[in-house]
Amino acid sequence: MFVDTSQPLPLDDHLCFSLYATSRAIQKLYHDGLSANGITYPQYLVLVALYQYKELSVKQMGELLSLDSGTLTPLLKRLEHENLVVRQRSKEDERVVNVYLTEDGLKKREALKDLPQSLVSKSGFTKEEWDSLEDLTKKLYGNITK
């Protein structure tokens, strides 16, 4: 065991707090670029996912982004209202709703392609450190969501 449980852990020693604070700092770093393009961070993640996968069902998108339908559905409606995505019932199964990027959605995603570089640049990490952080973060996420 890595954590000494004989005393309550100080805030600075809570990995959960470090990850939370880092996530908020990343969203703040991305804020200007996202605001200039009129989208929020969760909307950005939808654009990123659809750009990568071309088409996702609402269920697949929720699983991929760890968002429940109560959060995802209004988000997709707003993106559809802005003509960035299209939601369409599957011809094979009417219960399934698929989501695609529109031409405007593709352009918006491409306009934001340099956003992650701001984080890489600010991190001061070497490529090896960056790759290690990504690998360990994915491993941690995978282990705690099993």
C-alpha positions in Angstrom: 0.0 0.0 0.0 1.3 3.5 -1.0 -0.9 5.5 1.3 -0.3 5.8 5.1 -3.8 5.4 6.6 -2.7 6.0 10.2 -3.4 9.7 9.7 -5.8 11.6 7.4 -4.1 12.5 4.2 -3.3 16.2 3.6 -4.9 17.8 0.6 -1.6 18.1 -1.4 -1.1 14.3 -1.0 -4.5 13.4 -2.5 -4.0 12.2 -6.1 -7.7 12.8 -6.7 -7.3 16.5 -5.9 -4.2 16.8 -8.1 -6.0 15.3 -11.0 -9.1 17.5 -10.4 -7.1 20.7 -10.2 -5.1 19.7 -13.3 -8.3 19.0 -15.2 -9.6 22.4 -14.3 -6.4 24.1 -15.2 -6.4 22.4 -18.6 -10.0 23.5 -19.2 -9.0 27.1 -18.3 -6.0 26.9 -20.7 -8.3 25.8 -23.5 -11.0 28.4 -22.6 -9.8 31.2 -24.9 -9.5 29.0 -28.0 -12.9 27.4 -27.3 -14.6 30.7 -26.5 -13.3 32.2 -29.7 -14.9 29.4 -31.5 -18.2 29.6 -29.6 -18.0 26.1 -28.0 -17.6 24.6 -24.5 -15.1 21.9 -23.5 -17.7 19.1 -23.5 -18.8 20.2 -27.0 -15.2 20.2 -28.1 -14.8 16.6 -26.9 -17.9 15.6 -29.0 -16.3 17.3 -32.1 -13.0 15.5 -31.4 -14.7 12.1 -31.0 -16.8 12.5 -34.2 -13.9 13.7 -36.2 -12.0 10.6 -35.2 -14.8 8.0 -35.5 -16.9 9.8 -38.3 -20.1 8.3 -36.8 -21.1 7.3 -33.3 -24.4 6.3 -31.8 -25.5 8.4 -28.8 -24.9 5.4 -26.6 -21.4 4.9 -28.0 -20.6 8.6 -27.5 -21.8 8.5 -23.9 -19.6 5.6 -23.2 -16.6 7.1 -24.9 -16.9 10.4 -23.2 -18.2 9.1 -19.8 -21.4 11.2 -20.1 -24.9 10.1 -19.2 -27.8 10.7 -21.6 -29.1 13.5 -19.4 -25.9 15.4 -20.0 -25.2 14.3 -23.6 -28.6 14.8 -25.2 -28.9 18.6 -24.4 -25.3 19.0 -25.5 -26.0 17.3 -28.8 -29.1 19.3 -29.3 -27.1 22.6 -28.9 -24.5 21.4 -31.4 -27.2 20.4 -33.8 -28.9 23.8 -33.4 -25.5 25.4 -34.2 -25.4 23.1 -37.4 -22.2 21.4 -36.1 -23.7 17.9 -35.9 -26.6 15.9 -37.3 -28.5 13.3 -35.2 -30.3 10.7 -37.3 -32.2 7.5 -36.4 -30.6 4.3 -37.7 -32.3 2.7 -40.6 -31.5 -0.7 -39.2 -32.8 0.0 -35.6 -35.1 3.0 -35.0 -34.1 2.9 -31.3 -30.5 3.9 -32.2 -29.6 7.5 -32.9 -26.4 8.1 -34.8 -24.5 11.4 -34.7 -22.3 12.9 -37.5 -20.3 16.1 -38.0 -21.7 18.5 -40.6 -19.4 20.4 -42.9 -19.5 23.3 -40.4 -18.6 20.8 -37.6 -15.6 19.5 -39.6 -14.4 23.1 -40.1 -14.8 23.9 -36.4 -12.9 20.8 -35.4 -10.1 21.6 -37.8 -10.0 25.2 -36.6 -9.2 23.8 -33.1 -6.6 21.3 -34.1 -3.7 23.2 -32.5 -5.5 23.5 -29.1 -3.8 20.4 -27.5 -0.3 21.8 -28.5 -0.8 24.7 -26.0 -1.0 22.1 -23.2 2.0 20.2 -24.5 4.0 23.4 -24.7 3.0 24.6 -21.2 3.7 21.2 -19.7 7.5 21.4 -20.1 7.5 17.6 -20.5 9.8 15.6 -22.7 8.1 13.3 -25.2 8.9 10.4 -23.0 7.4 12.1 -19.9 4.3 13.0 -21.9 3.8 9.5 -23.2 4.4 8.1 -19.8 1.8 10.4 -18.3 -0.8 9.5 -20.9 -0.1 5.8 -20.4 -0.4 5.9 -16.6 -3.5 8.1 -16.7 -5.2 5.7 -19.1 -4.1 2.7 -17.0 -5.5 4.4 -13.8 -8.8 5.2 -15.5 -9.1 1.7 -16.9 -8.4 0.1 -13.5 -10.8 2.2 -11.5 -13.7 1.9 -14.0 -13.6 -1.9 -14.2 
